């Protein structure tokens, strides 16, 4: 691909992102019922070493030293997050990774009030197994993750409006990947399933007897999610790659169950409530990456293409996000 075309593509990405963000500045209303979690986006967007290199002997995924690092940044009108993810290789095929997200800014709009917050998000830990197939042009990878409730799910701004920085629950995530390469093309297909556990909150207030308290226990279980994705990249020059991907996210309904105990009357009332988090989302991921040896930067977009919420009262509008990802893989043979 001529150098002029490459520069034009990069410029197009930047211009489009600025226009998209400007359009969403005019949107006023609540966010859609999507399970908020800054730990999820870096799991959907593949890292560059998830693809298979042309030369197996020079593939950073196989010859990198025991410690590597990836940084993921996503910026949109309503959410800006940076996630740092150190990875350690236990064996040639087995590795662990910790993802440390920091919410630079999350914005929620309550009618005329704009609530913002920043802080630590939900940390997750991954255990991955990767194995090449046949002549090395194909690879399977399986990852199990545990997400911890380190982000403040009860965070409020100075005026008392809720702006949570996490989900408040321990969640389990399973992901499978299949990678394939040719001399100029890389393909990556993945499936991800997220199982959420309950977040329990206890609230008390005085009963008819001032010496005793009414106790209400609320257990909220956010909806489980399935994400199917396919990403491809094309070698435009010796060090430059052009990327394009698509991901579909399907979210269930979720449920809140309350139990109220009045010690004076001895009565207990309970009941489940549908959270109405059901949604189907389709996103495109165009971008470019460039090899700088040990460092590989990627610049791209996450573009919402289709949005469908089960809750008809929620505005079906989502932000376009600018994505910057940097992977650092020291090229030292494991164990050498």
N, C-alpha and C positions, 0 to 999 in steps of 0.2 A: 504494500500500500504506500503511495507516495507520501512524503513527509507533510506536504500541504494538507492532504486529506486527513491525516492524523491530527494535526493541529486544529483543523476545522471541527473535528469530532469533539475534541476536548473543549473547545470554545462553545460548541453547541450545548454540551452538558452543563456548563457553568451558567450560560444565559438562560437555558430552560429552567434550571433550578431557581434562579432569582425571580423569574416570572411566576413560577408556580407558588413560591412562598409569598409573593406579593398578592396573588389572588386569594390565598387563604387568610391573609390579614383581615379581610372584610367579613369573615365568617364569625357569627356570634351564636353560641349555643353550647350545650353540653357535649362532651365527647361521646362517641359511640360506645356500646357495651362490650368493648374488647378487654380481655383480661390484661391489665397493665403489668408489664414486667420488662425492664430494660435488659434483663439477662437473656431474653428470647431472641432478639434481633441478631446478635452475633452468631447464634446457632443456626439460623436460617441462611444468612449470607455466608457462603463458604470462604474459608481462608485459602490463600493462594497455594499452599502446599497440600490442600485437599485434592488438587488436580495432580495428574501424573506428568512428570517432566519428560521431555523427548528422550533424554539419555538416562536410563535407569541408574547408571553409575554416578550421575551428577544430580540425582533427585534429592532436594533438601529434606524430603520426608524420610529418606532412607539413610542418608549420610550425615545428617546434621548431628551436632554435639548433643549431649544429654539435656541441655537446657536451651530453650528458645522462648521467644516472646512475640505476642501479637497485640496490637492496639486497634480498637474499633471505635470510630466516632460517627454518630448520627445526629444531624442537625435539621430540625424542621421548625415551623412557627410555634408549635405547641410543646415540643419536647426536644431537648438537646442532651445527649448522653455520651460519655466516653467510658469505654471498658478496656481494662488492661488485663491480659491473660497470659501469665507465665505457664510454661509447659515443661514437664520433666519426663524423660524417657526411662522407663524401668527396664525394658528390654527392647530389641529391635522392633517388635510388633506391638508392645504394650506401653501406654503412656498415660499420664495424669495431667490435668489442667485445672487451674483455679481461675475463675472469671470474677473480676472485681469492678463492678459498674459504679460510676459516680454520675448522678443526675445533675447536670449543669443548670438546667432549668426545666421545670414542668409547669405548664400553664393550663388552668381550667377557667372557664367563663361561666359565671352564675348570673344570668340576666345582664345587669349593667356592671357587675363586679368582676374584675379579673384577678384571680388568685394565682400566685406563683410560689414555687418552693424549689429548693435544691438540697442535695445531700447524698449520702450513701444509699445505693439501691440494694437489691437482693443478690447476695453472693452465691455462686454455684460452683460445684466441683464435678469434674468429668473424669471418667475412666474409659479409655478407648483402646480397641484392638483393631489393627489393620493388617491385611494380608494380601500380597500380590498374587495374581492368578496367571497360570500358563507362562507365556513369554515375558511377562511383566507389563504388558499393555493394558491390563485390567487390574482392579483392586477392589476389595470389599472392606468396609470399615463399620464397626459397631460401637456405639457410645452410650453409656449410662450416666445420667447426671442427677445430682441432688441439689435442689435450690433451697437455700436457707432464708428465713424471714429476717434478714438484717436491715432491710429498708423499713422506715417508720410508716406503717400502714394507717396510723391514726394522726399523721401530721396535719396541722392546720396553719394557715397564714396568720398574720397579725390581727386580722379582723374575724378570725374564727371560722373561716371557710376551709373545708377539707381539701387537701392536696396530698394524697398518699404517695409515698416513695417506694412502696413495695406492696405485696399482696398479704403479708402477715401469716403465711402458711409455709410448711415444708412440702415441696412438690417434687415429684419424680418425673424424669424425662428420658425417653429412650429414642435413639436415632440410628438409622441404618443408611449407609452410603454405598453407591456403586460408581466407580470412576473408570473411564476408558480414554485412550488417547490414540491419535494418529500422529503423523509428522507435524501437522500444522493445526490440528483441532483437538481440544480437550472437552470431555463431556462428564458431567457429574449429576447423578440423580439421587435424591434423598427422600426419606420419609421420617417424620418426627411425631411422637405422641407424648402428650403431657398429661399427667394425672395429678390433680390437686387434692390436697388434704384439707380438713376443716380448720378454720380459724375461730377460736372460741373467745368470746368477750362476756364478762359478767358485770351486770349493772344492779345496783341496790338503791332503794329509796324507802323512806319511813312508811310503815303500815298504819292501820288504825290504832295500833298500840305503839307509841313512840319508842318503846324499848326494843322493838323488833323490826326487822327490815324485810321488805319484799325483795326477793332475789330473782332476777331474770338472766338466763343463760342463752346467749345467741351463738349458734354455730353456723358459720358461713363457709360454704364450699364453692369456690369459683368453678366455672365450667371447664371441663377437660377440652383439650385442643388437639387437632390433627393438622399437620402441615406437610404437604407434598410439594417438592420443588425439583426443577431441572435447570441446570446452569451449563452454558457452553462458552468456550473462548476460542478465538482465532488468532494465530500468529500473524501480525501485520508486518513485523520486521524481526530482526534478531532478538531484540529485547522487549519489544512492545506487543501487548496482547489486547484485543478488543473483546469485551465480555457482553453477554446477554443472558438473562435468566428470568424465570417466572416461578411464582410460588402461590399456592392456594391454601388458605387457612380456613378450617371449619371449626367453629366453637359451639359447644353445647349450651344448655340453658343455665346451669348453676342453681344452687338452692341455699336458702337460709331457713334454719329451724330454730324456733324459740321455745323456751320452757320457763314459765313464770310460777313461782311458789310463794304463796301467801301464808306465813306461819300462824297468823291469827285465825283465819278461816279454815286452814288446812287444805285449801284447794290448790290444784295444779292445772294450769292451762298450757297447751302446747299446740304447735302447728307449723307445717312447712310452707314456704313461700318461694315461688319461682323468681330467680334473679333476672330472667329475660336477657341473658347475655348472648343468646344465639346469634350467630353471624356467619357469613361466607364472604371471604375477601380474596381478591386476586390482585397481585402486584407484579410489576415488571422491574427488572434490575439491569439497566444498561450501564456500562462503565469501561474503563481502560486501566491497564496495569503496566508497570515498567520494571524491569529487573535492574537493580543496582548492585548486583553481587549478593552480599549477605542480607541486604535490605530490599524488600519488594513492596512498593507502595501501590495502592489501588484507589482510584477516584471514580465514584459512580452515583447513581440515583436509585431511590426506591420510589416508584411511581404507582400510586393507587389507580388501578384500571377499572375494577368493579367492586361495589360494596353493597351488601344486602344484610340488613338487620331484621331479626324477628320482631323486635320492638318497633312498632310503626310510629311511635312518637319521638324517636331519636333521629336527628339529622344525619343523613347518610353522606357525610363529608369527611374526608381524611386528608392529611397533609402529605405533600411530596417531601421527601427527606434527601439531603445530601449525605453521602456515605464516604468516609475516608478510612481506609484500612492500611496498616503498615505491619508487615511480617518480618521478623528478624530471626534468621536461622544460621548460627555459626556452623561452618562446614568442617566439622571434625568427626571422624568416624567414632561411633559409639564404642566405648571400651578401649580406644586407642590412646 
